[in-house]
Amino acid sequence: MKKTWIAIAAAVAALGGSAFAAGAGHEHGHGHSPWTMDAAQADKHIEMMVEHILPDGTPAQKSRVTEIAKSCFSDVKPIHQQLQEGHEAMTKMLSQPAIDRAAL
């Protein structure tokens, strides 16, 4: 049971690291950002990461960790989109010749 929770924590941490890297404007170490993927690509990426993190896990463990990771990704992706839109809006405001402090 303890190993299962460690594996789940590792999978969530891997996704969190991907989210942080994407949010910071850097791509994930595999040469792509999970936030720019469509749902099928993201699912494939998550499955690959679970295999990498949990190579000796049982099929049931891998299935459960994959399910948790996909759920986390689905929950966080809209938040990431909002942050990205806010970042783009702020960048646009800060690139203007005169900065509107109230709007910023």
RODREN-305196 format. One record per residue (C-alpha): x, y, z; residue number from 1; residue in one letter. Coordinates in nm, 3 decimals. Layout:
N
X->X&Y->Y&Z->Z&num->NUM&residu->A;
...
***
This chain:
104
X->0.000&Y->0.000&Z->0.000&num->1&residu->M;
X->0.282&Y->0.239&Z->0.088&num->2&residu->K;
X->0.449&Y->0.181&Z->-0.250&num->3&residu->K;
X->0.120&Y->0.259&Z->-0.427&num->4&residu->T;
X->0.091&Y->0.597&Z->-0.256&num->5&residu->W;
X->0.455&Y->0.673&Z->-0.330&num->6&residu->I;
X->0.392&Y->0.593&Z->-0.698&num->7&residu->A;
X->0.080&Y->0.812&Z->-0.702&num->8&residu->I;
X->0.272&Y->1.098&Z->-0.540&num->9&residu->A;
X->0.551&Y->1.057&Z->-0.795&num->10&residu->A;
X->0.305&Y->1.064&Z->-1.087&num->11&residu->A;
X->0.132&Y->1.374&Z->-0.954&num->12&residu->V;
X->0.469&Y->1.538&Z->-0.890&num->13&residu->A;
X->0.575&Y->1.460&Z->-1.248&num->14&residu->A;
X->0.259&Y->1.625&Z->-1.377&num->15&residu->L;
X->0.309&Y->1.918&Z->-1.143&num->16&residu->G;
X->0.663&Y->1.958&Z->-1.268&num->17&residu->G;
X->0.534&Y->1.959&Z->-1.623&num->18&residu->S;
X->0.277&Y->2.220&Z->-1.529&num->19&residu->A;
X->0.540&Y->2.436&Z->-1.364&num->20&residu->F;
X->0.774&Y->2.411&Z->-1.660&num->21&residu->A;
X->0.496&Y->2.495&Z->-1.904&num->22&residu->A;
X->0.374&Y->2.782&Z->-1.689&num->23&residu->G;
X->0.725&Y->2.922&Z->-1.665&num->24&residu->A;
X->0.751&Y->2.930&Z->-2.044&num->25&residu->G;
X->0.983&Y->2.630&Z->-2.068&num->26&residu->H;
X->0.910&Y->2.307&Z->-2.239&num->27&residu->E;
X->0.902&Y->1.976&Z->-2.060&num->28&residu->H;
X->1.223&Y->1.776&Z->-2.073&num->29&residu->G;
X->1.084&Y->1.551&Z->-2.348&num->30&residu->H;
X->1.075&Y->1.841&Z->-2.593&num->31&residu->G;
X->0.707&Y->1.931&Z->-2.563&num->32&residu->H;
X->0.467&Y->2.085&Z->-2.318&num->33&residu->S;
X->0.174&Y->1.874&Z->-2.199&num->34&residu->P;
X->-0.038&Y->2.189&Z->-2.190&num->35&residu->W;
X->-0.023&Y->2.234&Z->-2.568&num->36&residu->T;
X->-0.131&Y->1.876&Z->-2.641&num->37&residu->M;
X->-0.475&Y->1.763&Z->-2.742&num->38&residu->D;
X->-0.653&Y->1.515&Z->-2.513&num->39&residu->A;
X->-0.527&Y->1.205&Z->-2.696&num->40&residu->A;
X->-0.167&Y->1.326&Z->-2.689&num->41&residu->Q;
X->-0.194&Y->1.416&Z->-2.319&num->42&residu->A;
X->-0.335&Y->1.072&Z->-2.239&num->43&residu->D;
X->-0.050&Y->0.905&Z->-2.424&num->44&residu->K;
X->0.204&Y->1.126&Z->-2.242&num->45&residu->H;
X->0.052&Y->1.042&Z->-1.903&num->46&residu->I;
X->0.056&Y->0.672&Z->-1.983&num->47&residu->E;
X->0.423&Y->0.697&Z->-2.086&num->48&residu->M;
X->0.509&Y->0.881&Z->-1.765&num->49&residu->M;
X->0.328&Y->0.622&Z->-1.550&num->50&residu->V;
X->0.524&Y->0.344&Z->-1.723&num->51&residu->E;
X->0.844&Y->0.539&Z->-1.657&num->52&residu->H;
X->0.764&Y->0.611&Z->-1.292&num->53&residu->I;
X->0.605&Y->0.276&Z->-1.207&num->54&residu->L;
X->0.779&Y->0.013&Z->-1.424&num->55&residu->P;
X->0.729&Y->-0.268&Z->-1.172&num->56&residu->D;
X->0.371&Y->-0.179&Z->-1.082&num->57&residu->G;
X->0.085&Y->-0.417&Z->-1.130&num->58&residu->T;
X->-0.160&Y->-0.343&Z->-1.413&num->59&residu->P;
X->-0.416&Y->-0.241&Z->-1.150&num->60&residu->A;
X->-0.171&Y->0.004&Z->-0.989&num->61&residu->Q;
X->-0.072&Y->0.152&Z->-1.324&num->62&residu->K;
X->-0.437&Y->0.185&Z->-1.422&num->63&residu->S;
X->-0.525&Y->0.363&Z->-1.097&num->64&residu->R;
X->-0.226&Y->0.600&Z->-1.113&num->65&residu->V;
X->-0.307&Y->0.676&Z->-1.478&num->66&residu->T;
X->-0.669&Y->0.747&Z->-1.384&num->67&residu->E;
X->-0.560&Y->0.984&Z->-1.103&num->68&residu->I;
X->-0.307&Y->1.162&Z->-1.325&num->69&residu->A;
X->-0.558&Y->1.211&Z->-1.608&num->70&residu->K;
X->-0.811&Y->1.349&Z->-1.359&num->71&residu->S;
X->-0.553&Y->1.590&Z->-1.218&num->72&residu->C;
X->-0.458&Y->1.702&Z->-1.568&num->73&residu->F;
X->-0.824&Y->1.761&Z->-1.657&num->74&residu->S;
X->-0.877&Y->1.963&Z->-1.339&num->75&residu->D;
X->-0.567&Y->2.179&Z->-1.382&num->76&residu->V;
X->-0.572&Y->2.242&Z->-1.759&num->77&residu->K;
X->-0.850&Y->2.510&Z->-1.745&num->78&residu->P;
X->-0.663&Y->2.689&Z->-1.466&num->79&residu->I;
X->-0.348&Y->2.683&Z->-1.675&num->80&residu->H;
X->-0.543&Y->2.828&Z->-1.969&num->81&residu->Q;
X->-0.666&Y->3.115&Z->-1.751&num->82&residu->Q;
X->-0.313&Y->3.183&Z->-1.629&num->83&residu->L;
X->-0.184&Y->3.178&Z->-1.987&num->84&residu->Q;
X->-0.453&Y->3.424&Z->-2.099&num->85&residu->E;
X->-0.370&Y->3.653&Z->-1.806&num->86&residu->G;
X->-0.001&Y->3.635&Z->-1.890&num->87&residu->H;
X->-0.070&Y->3.725&Z->-2.253&num->88&residu->E;
X->-0.294&Y->4.017&Z->-2.149&num->89&residu->A;
X->-0.031&Y->4.146&Z->-1.905&num->90&residu->M;
X->0.243&Y->4.115&Z->-2.167&num->91&residu->T;
X->0.030&Y->4.313&Z->-2.413&num->92&residu->K;
X->-0.036&Y->4.587&Z->-2.155&num->93&residu->M;
X->0.328&Y->4.609&Z->-2.054&num->94&residu->L;
X->0.444&Y->4.636&Z->-2.416&num->95&residu->S;
X->0.235&Y->4.950&Z->-2.480&num->96&residu->Q;
X->0.417&Y->5.287&Z->-2.503&num->97&residu->P;
X->0.221&Y->5.411&Z->-2.200&num->98&residu->A;
X->0.129&Y->5.169&Z->-1.924&num->99&residu->I;
X->-0.222&Y->5.199&Z->-1.781&num->100&residu->D;
X->-0.158&Y->5.117&Z->-1.415&num->101&residu->R;
X->-0.527&Y->5.087&Z->-1.331&num->102&residu->A;
X->-0.588&Y->4.836&Z->-1.611&num->103&residu->A;
X->-0.275&Y->4.643&Z->-1.517&num->104&residu->L;
***
